[in-house]
Every structure is written in C-alpha cells, then in structure tokens.
Amino acid sequence: MEESKMAKRVNLTLEEQIGFSAGEIYNYLHQNGTTSFAKMKKELDLKGNFADLGLGWLARENKVEIEQKGPAVKVSLK
C-alpha cells in the first residue's frame, strides 16, 4: 500500500477503516474481474481482518457475488 494511503488511514474510526477497505476491494474487482479471495487479499495487503470485513460490507450492500469453487472462494462484482 502506498505511504499516502497508509497515512490517511491512521486517524480513521474502525467503521471508516472498514469502508476504506471495502473501497479498495471494489476498485480491485472493477479492475481485475472475478478473482479468488485469497489472491485479492494477498495483493491488496489489507492488514488484520480488514479484507474479510470489507468484503462483508460489500456483500451487505449487495455489490458482490461470492461463491465457493472447491476449496477456493471466488469474488466478483454484481
């Protein structure tokens, strides 16, 4: 993650950090299409469980499709 993005996240509330993570996930999926959750999580380098929380945010807003394909979880925008 760029230093400027990290600096901007320091003073955010937990809810704002989750929303920020959701935005990063949304942009990633918009640019890359359907991908595995593990690959996306690794490439975005979201700390802690922010990838899980951000994806949950997007799922709650009905913006993503999540499906189990064997051992992998595939994620895409609706």
PyMOL commands that set and color helices and strands:
alter all, ss='L'
color gray80, all
select helices_A, chain A and resi 3-9+14-32+37-44+50-60
alter helices_A, ss='H'
color red, helices_A
select strands_A, chain A and resi 35-36+64-69+72-77
alter strands_A, ss='S'
color yellow, strands_A
deselect
rebuild
show_as cartoon
